[in-house]
Amino acid sequence: MKKIIILIAALAISAAAANAQIWVSAGYNSVTERISGTNSHYDGFSIGAESEHKLFLFTSFVHGLKLNAYYGSANAHNYSYYGLSIPVLIRGNFPIIPGYLGTYAQVGPDFGLGLSCKEKESVSNGNSFDYYKEGYYQRFRMGLDVGVGFTYKQNFRISFDYNFGLNNLSKIDSKNAKMSYFTVGIARKF
């Protein structure tokens, strides 16, 4: 009986994978970091891939993996962040000119894992500070992703997404740190 269940599960996964559309994307990120009421803004980029599975009519289920990075400087200090992001979205697709031009809207949670978060003085031989190793920030991040975009010939996409940071990243009780970002991206279906 176990073998039959495993075989059915493998066939279902294969059928879903065969129906999946794979997109590769890149984009510009404008990041806002809010720490106890003070906002800091950074520029960055994201690259990634996502899998889109058609559900019914004009809807689809989307999940993927993205690498996000941002850099900035303030008060003679340089900041850098690298993290992975796993969006899990429901997308509504709306054709404008079927097969040629369409639009979409999407929403869903985004789970993130910080890989590196560092600060370094911009003077020569400047001191370096790692926020994760020093115990200031937690690595897990959760957000709510909301976005719209346009598709061209069902193979190219331009997207506009905003990710609302939901959880407190600070490990210090008196501080509240959240990271949100706006992304403008392009993608190609393969």
C-alpha positions as CSV (number, residue, x, y, z in Angstrom):
1,M,0.0,0.0,0.0
2,K,2.9,2.4,0.8
3,K,4.4,1.8,-2.6
4,I,1.1,2.7,-4.3
5,I,0.7,5.9,-2.3
6,I,4.3,6.9,-3.0
7,L,3.8,6.2,-6.8
8,I,0.6,8.2,-6.9
9,A,2.3,11.1,-5.0
10,A,5.3,11.0,-7.5
11,L,2.9,11.0,-10.5
12,A,1.0,14.0,-9.0
13,I,4.2,15.9,-8.4
14,S,5.5,15.1,-12.0
15,A,2.2,16.2,-13.5
16,A,2.3,19.5,-11.5
17,A,5.9,20.0,-12.5
18,A,5.1,19.4,-16.2
19,N,2.4,22.1,-16.0
20,A,4.7,24.6,-14.3
21,Q,6.1,27.7,-16.0
22,I,9.6,28.7,-14.9
23,W,10.4,32.4,-14.8
24,V,13.9,34.0,-14.2
25,S,13.9,37.5,-12.9
26,A,16.0,40.5,-11.9
27,G,15.1,43.8,-10.3
28,Y,15.9,47.0,-8.5
29,N,15.1,47.2,-4.8
30,S,14.4,50.3,-2.8
31,V,14.7,49.2,0.8
32,T,13.3,51.0,3.9
33,E,14.6,49.8,7.2
34,R,12.6,51.1,10.2
35,I,14.4,50.9,13.5
36,S,12.5,52.3,16.5
37,G,10.8,55.1,14.4
38,T,13.9,56.0,12.4
39,N,13.8,55.2,8.6
40,S,16.9,54.4,6.6
41,H,16.8,54.0,2.8
42,Y,19.1,51.8,0.7
43,D,19.3,50.7,-2.9
44,G,19.8,47.1,-3.9
45,F,18.9,44.4,-6.4
46,S,17.3,41.0,-6.5
47,I,17.7,38.0,-8.8
48,G,15.8,34.8,-8.7
49,A,13.6,32.1,-10.3
50,E,10.0,31.2,-9.7
51,S,7.6,28.5,-10.7
52,E,4.0,29.3,-11.7
53,H,1.3,26.6,-11.7
54,K,-2.0,27.3,-13.3
55,L,-5.0,26.7,-11.0
56,F,-8.2,27.6,-12.7
57,L,-9.4,30.2,-15.1
58,F,-7.1,33.2,-14.7
59,T,-5.4,32.2,-11.4
60,S,-2.1,30.6,-10.6
61,F,0.0,29.6,-7.6
62,V,3.5,31.0,-7.6
63,H,6.6,30.1,-5.5
64,G,10.2,30.8,-6.0
65,L,13.6,31.7,-4.6
66,K,15.2,35.1,-4.7
67,L,18.6,36.5,-3.6
68,N,18.2,40.1,-2.3
69,A,21.1,42.5,-1.7
70,Y,21.3,46.1,-0.7
71,Y,24.0,48.6,0.1
72,G,24.1,52.0,1.6
73,S,26.3,54.5,3.5
74,A,25.6,57.0,6.2
75,N,27.8,58.8,8.8
76,A,31.0,57.4,7.4
77,H,29.7,53.8,7.6
78,N,28.9,51.4,4.8
79,Y,26.1,48.9,5.2
80,S,25.4,45.7,3.3
81,Y,22.7,43.0,3.5
82,Y,22.3,39.7,1.6
83,G,19.3,37.4,2.1
84,L,17.2,34.7,0.5
85,S,13.5,35.2,0.0
86,I,10.8,32.6,-0.7
87,P,7.6,34.1,-1.9
88,V,4.4,32.0,-1.9
89,L,1.8,33.9,-4.0
90,I,-1.6,33.7,-5.6
91,R,-1.6,35.5,-8.9
92,G,-4.6,36.6,-10.9
93,N,-3.9,37.0,-14.6
94,F,-6.0,39.3,-16.8
95,P,-5.6,39.3,-20.6
96,I,-5.8,42.7,-22.3
97,I,-5.1,41.4,-25.8
98,P,-5.1,37.6,-25.4
99,G,-1.8,36.0,-26.3
100,Y,-0.1,39.4,-26.7
101,L,-0.6,41.7,-23.7
102,G,-1.9,41.0,-20.2
103,T,-1.7,42.3,-16.6
104,Y,-1.7,40.6,-13.3
105,A,-2.0,41.1,-9.5
106,Q,-0.5,39.0,-6.8
107,V,-0.5,38.7,-3.1
108,G,1.0,36.3,-0.5
109,P,3.5,35.8,2.3
110,D,7.2,36.1,1.7
111,F,9.6,34.2,4.0
112,G,13.2,35.4,4.2
113,L,16.5,34.2,5.6
114,G,19.3,36.7,6.2
115,L,22.7,35.5,5.1
116,S,24.8,38.6,5.9
117,C,24.1,42.0,7.6
118,K,27.3,44.1,8.1
119,E,28.4,47.6,8.8
120,K,32.0,48.9,8.1
121,E,33.6,52.2,8.7
122,S,34.4,53.8,5.4
123,V,37.9,55.0,6.5
124,S,40.9,52.9,5.7
125,N,41.3,49.9,8.0
126,G,37.8,50.7,9.3
127,N,36.2,48.5,11.9
128,S,33.6,45.9,10.8
129,F,30.5,44.9,12.6
130,D,28.3,41.9,11.9
131,Y,24.7,42.3,13.2
132,Y,23.9,38.6,13.1
133,K,27.1,37.4,14.9
134,E,26.8,40.1,17.5
135,G,23.2,39.1,18.3
136,Y,21.5,42.3,17.2
137,Y,19.2,40.8,14.5
138,Q,17.5,37.6,13.9
139,R,17.9,35.9,10.5
140,F,14.3,35.0,9.8
141,R,12.1,37.6,8.1
142,M,8.5,37.5,7.2
143,G,6.7,39.8,4.9
144,L,3.5,40.3,2.9
145,D,4.1,40.7,-0.8
146,V,1.7,42.7,-2.9
147,G,2.3,43.3,-6.6
148,V,1.0,44.1,-10.1
149,G,2.6,43.8,-13.5
150,F,2.3,43.4,-17.2
151,T,3.1,40.4,-19.4
152,Y,4.1,40.6,-23.1
153,K,3.5,37.7,-25.4
154,Q,3.2,35.5,-22.3
155,N,7.0,35.3,-22.2
156,F,8.2,38.6,-20.7
157,R,7.0,40.4,-17.6
158,I,7.5,43.8,-15.9
159,S,6.6,43.7,-12.2
160,F,6.0,46.3,-9.4
161,D,6.0,44.7,-6.0
162,Y,5.9,46.0,-2.4
163,N,6.9,43.8,0.5
164,F,5.7,44.8,3.9
165,G,8.0,43.7,6.7
166,L,5.8,42.0,9.3
167,N,8.1,40.7,12.1
168,N,10.5,42.5,14.4
169,L,14.1,41.6,13.3
170,S,15.7,43.1,16.4
171,K,16.8,40.8,19.3
172,I,17.0,43.8,21.6
173,D,13.8,44.2,23.6
174,S,13.7,48.0,23.4
175,K,14.1,48.2,19.6
176,N,11.7,47.4,16.8
177,A,13.3,46.8,13.5
178,K,11.4,46.0,10.3
179,M,12.5,45.8,6.6
180,S,10.2,46.6,3.7
181,Y,11.1,47.0,0.1
182,F,9.7,48.1,-3.3
183,T,10.9,46.2,-6.3
184,V,10.7,47.0,-10.0
185,G,11.7,43.9,-12.0
186,I,11.8,42.1,-15.3
187,A,11.4,38.4,-15.9
188,R,11.6,35.9,-18.8
189,K,9.7,32.6,-19.0
190,F,11.7,29.5,-20.0
